[in-house]
Amino acid sequence: MASFQKLTAPVSGSKIEFKNGALVVPDNPIIPFIMGDGMGPDIWHPTKKVVDAAVAKAYGGKKKIEWFRIYAGLDAMQVYDKDTVLPEDTVNAIREYLVAIKGPLTTPVGGFEFVCMTCAAEMNGTDGKRPEKCPKCGSEWITKRFRSMNVGLRQLLDLYACVRPVKWIPGVPSPVKEPQNLDVVIFRENTEDVYAGIEFRQGEEATLEIIKFISAKIGKQIRTDSGIGIKPMSITGSKRLVEKAIQFAIEQKKKVVTLVHKGNIMKFTEGAFRDWGYEVAKEKFRDQIVTEKELWDNFNGKMPEGKVLINDRIADSIFQQVILRPSEYSVLATPNLNGDYLSDACAAQVGGLGMAPGSNIGESIGLFEATHGTAPKYTGLDKVNPGSLMLSAVLMLQYMRWNEAAALIEKGLAGAIRQKRVTYDLERQMEGAKVVKTSEFGDAVVENM
Ligand SMILES: NC(=O)c1ccc[n+]([C@@H]2O[C@H](COP(=O)([O-])OP(=O)(O)OC[C@H]3O[C@@H](n4cnc5c(N)ncnc54)[C@H](O)[C@@H]3O)[C@@H](O)[C@H]2O)c1
């Protein structure tokens, strides 16, 4: 049992456990949540209301989530101290309780120097000077001194699969003619590839040494005024990711798992990812899968009943495929960088990031999150779309096998959108829609369950 510095877990709930390779979920699980910075609280409150209503309705009061507030980002600085954005308590609580959900957190992008402790507005000082007060809410500014907490959480908890389902809800504005044809779940490797953060600045001694070493060892010439980035991709990282994707496809009765790679160019990383993917498919799931080659060699192109097809596609071609032939794909397993691009491109087809849920999954831990940022200019205005966090809660409930409650939230969301009671971002693209506040959207979802 973890002991916490500043947290007290609810006494009335029980812990979710992981036994014999599966989650064991009690009827009153304790679930830690991070509200998030900026407009995080705006979307958290209606999301909590919707989840509680769905669980109560689905199980007639027999099941109930005991929410456990934990801190990260700006609220952690208030509760702990000004140097602590990701307290050990938070990491330990997620490790202990296994399933958690979070709103967006401020991360340094675009070189902002200061962030407001209250509303998460970001700005640069003039001549390196700290601004007096936040012009928006009058609170204190602090210097941004932290790197991405999202990356921190993924690394500390070894959440190696970023899982993002992309599915259209009827009525949501879409730039494509038939958005209903795209229904994919993307499994993106979360720990390696060019995201490993191993980079060498142009001109530095170590960079020049590497350039010399490569020239001497394999005779490849690199311009001496180059910067260098390292792209590690391992058997361990690739196989566990693909295994998770195939396991999911089998459990959820999906037809195809597609390995997405750029192996025609990067043979020993992306090409190896493809080869290791086929290997793990045969090692772990021999009786449940058929590879694309076997489909033609042994089955004359006709898929045997109840099996999952394992195929692969080159990364650039999959961007075409998800637009031109989306219904041929269901689970996409990708290395880190391909998955980053592909997730947003797919999300754009079904309503953008405001409606895209996300999760980071490890061996047993699942951390569910909105995929958008803190949208600081909307902090506290009760204006933004809580759809992404609500759909992340749907994923969380599915992960807990509380599928009935998850289905009720999906039904509620679909109903609110059908009635065109939507937040500003969707309203401006939908004819005849009525703009509602974030909280009112939550109420509309509950009414439609
Ligand atoms: N997962 C995360 O925690 C996460 C993800 C992305 C960005 N961020 C952080 O958030 C901060 C702001 O980043 P940003 O401005 O680049 O991106 P952002 O996603 O916060 O907002 C960009 C714009 O998108 C729109 N938008 C975003 N979410 C919306 C929603 N739910 N409903 C309606 N409109 C929405 C708004 O117009 C907003 O101004 C930065 O510190 C960034 O690092 C965090």
The ligand as an ORCA input file, in Angstrom:
! r2SCAN-3c Opt
* xyz 0 1
  N      -2.296     16.384    -23.493
  C      -1.989     17.583    -23.032
  O      -1.952     17.793    -21.843
  C      -1.689     18.691    -24.029
  C      -1.879     18.504    -25.392
  C      -1.618     19.581    -26.259
  C      -1.178     20.805    -25.737
  N      -0.982     20.929    -24.387
  C      -0.575     22.231    -23.773
  O      -1.693     23.107    -23.731
  C      -1.236     24.465    -23.837
  C      -1.989     25.179    -24.971
  O      -1.647     24.538    -26.221
  P      -2.223     24.943    -27.632
  O      -2.825     26.316    -27.561
  O      -1.176     24.672    -28.641
  O      -3.351     23.877    -27.947
  P      -4.841     23.724    -27.356
  O      -5.340     22.391    -27.779
  O      -4.856     24.021    -25.917
  O      -5.713     24.846    -28.038
  C      -5.624     25.304    -29.358
  C      -6.987     25.853    -29.767
  O      -7.830     24.754    -30.073
  C      -9.144     24.997    -29.629
  N      -9.526     23.960    -28.661
  C      -8.721     23.105    -27.993
  N      -9.427     22.276    -27.233
  C     -10.717     22.606    -27.405
  C     -11.953     22.109    -26.883
  N     -11.994     21.089    -26.012
  N     -13.105     22.707    -27.286
  C     -13.077     23.708    -28.143
  N     -11.969     24.235    -28.673
  C     -10.790     23.691    -28.320
  C      -9.152     26.396    -29.057
  O      -9.518     27.303    -30.075
  C      -7.709     26.616    -28.672
  O      -7.369     27.976    -28.618
  C       0.270     24.392    -24.048
  O       0.929     24.548    -22.816
  C       0.454     22.993    -24.572
  O       1.733     22.510    -24.369
  C      -1.239     19.921    -23.519
*
